[in-house]
Amino acid sequence: MVLCCSDSRVAPEIIFDQKLGDLFVIRNAGNIVDEEVLGSIEYAVEHLETPLVVVMGHSACGAVTATCQGGDLPGHIIDLAKRIKPSINTSCCINDNARSHARRMAQMIEDDEIVHHVGAKVIAAFYDLQSGKVEWL
């Protein structure tokens, strides 16, 4: 299963050369892990027996960029930024922070009781939009 950003340029089926229906995919702005996402991941590993969870950040991520820029974020965008902010370092290099955020989200999933109990492997990844390559973190 893949947790990735909702950015239309980040299509896991295309990136991993899979057919529609081959991957269990969760997408949201900034590949955020919250209670609902964890519930979906738990469903995938427990009931569908999914052995691998990939958390994939990407270059030029708008959610990471908005979090780095700060300022007044309208509506529920501030909620996304609050979940991303702990991953942000002071240099505010967007791609480095997207990598850091993917690692942090992967660790949150790995620490989940059900994911741990089932023994699913959790891996963080970074997709470079320009090169089309995936870097395993």
C-alpha positions in Angstrom: 0.0 0.0 0.0 1.1 3.5 -0.7 0.5 6.7 1.3 1.3 9.7 -0.9 0.4 13.3 -1.6 -2.7 14.1 -3.5 -0.6 16.1 -6.1 -1.8 14.9 -9.5 1.9 14.6 -10.6 2.4 11.8 -8.0 0.4 8.8 -9.3 1.7 5.7 -7.6 0.3 3.3 -10.2 2.3 5.0 -12.8 5.4 5.5 -10.7 5.5 1.9 -9.7 4.3 0.6 -13.1 1.2 -1.0 -11.7 -2.3 -1.4 -13.0 -5.3 0.3 -11.4 -6.5 -2.0 -8.6 -3.0 -3.4 -7.9 -2.2 -1.0 -5.1 -4.1 0.1 -2.0 -3.5 3.9 -2.2 -4.2 6.6 0.3 -3.7 10.2 -0.9 -3.9 13.5 0.9 -2.1 16.8 0.8 1.3 16.3 2.3 1.0 12.5 2.8 -0.3 13.2 6.4 -0.9 10.5 8.9 -3.9 11.1 11.1 -6.4 8.8 12.8 -8.4 8.2 9.7 -5.3 7.4 7.6 -4.0 5.1 10.3 -7.4 3.3 10.4 -7.1 2.8 6.6 -3.6 1.5 6.9 -4.6 -0.8 9.7 -7.4 -2.2 7.5 -4.9 -2.8 4.7 -2.4 -4.6 6.8 -4.8 -6.5 9.0 -7.7 -7.4 6.7 -6.1 -7.3 3.3 -2.8 -8.8 4.6 -0.7 -6.0 2.9 2.9 -6.8 3.8 4.4 -3.4 2.8 3.5 0.2 3.5 5.3 2.9 1.5 5.1 6.5 2.6 6.1 8.6 -0.4 6.9 12.3 -0.2 7.9 14.2 -3.4 9.8 17.2 -4.7 8.2 20.6 -4.9 5.5 19.6 -2.4 3.0 22.4 -2.0 1.9 21.3 1.5 5.5 21.3 2.7 6.1 24.6 0.9 3.1 26.2 2.6 4.2 25.0 6.0 7.7 26.3 5.5 6.4 29.7 4.3 4.1 29.9 7.4 1.9 33.0 7.7 -1.8 32.9 7.8 -3.1 29.7 6.3 -6.9 29.7 5.8 -9.4 27.1 6.9 -8.2 23.6 7.6 -5.0 24.1 5.7 -3.5 25.1 9.1 -4.4 21.6 10.3 -2.2 20.1 7.6 0.6 22.5 8.4 0.4 21.6 12.1 1.0 17.9 11.2 3.9 18.7 8.8 5.6 21.4 11.0 7.5 18.9 13.3 9.3 17.6 10.2 10.5 21.0 9.1 14.1 22.0 9.7 15.5 25.5 9.9 17.1 25.5 6.4 13.6 25.1 5.0 14.9 23.2 1.9 11.5 21.9 0.5 12.9 18.6 -0.8 14.9 17.9 2.4 11.9 18.7 4.5 9.6 16.5 2.3 12.1 13.6 2.9 12.1 14.3 6.6 8.3 14.4 6.7 8.0 11.1 4.8 10.4 9.5 7.3 8.5 10.9 10.3 5.1 9.7 8.9 6.6 6.2 8.2 7.9 6.1 11.8 4.4 6.9 13.1 2.9 4.1 11.0 5.7 1.7 12.1 4.9 2.5 15.8 1.2 1.7 15.3 0.2 -1.3 17.4 -1.7 -3.2 14.7 1.0 -2.5 12.0 3.7 -3.7 14.4 1.7 -6.7 15.5 1.0 -7.8 12.0 4.6 -7.3 11.1 4.1 -5.2 7.9 7.3 -3.5 6.7 7.1 0.3 6.5 9.4 2.2 4.2 9.7 6.0 3.5 10.4 7.1 -0.1 10.9 10.3 -2.0 9.8 10.8 -5.6 11.6 13.4 -7.7 9.2 15.0 -10.2 11.9 15.9 -12.7 13.9 12.7 -12.9 10.9 10.4 -12.3 13.0 8.4 -9.8 12.1 7.1 -6.4 14.7 7.3 -3.6 14.2 4.8 -0.8 14.9 6.5 2.5 
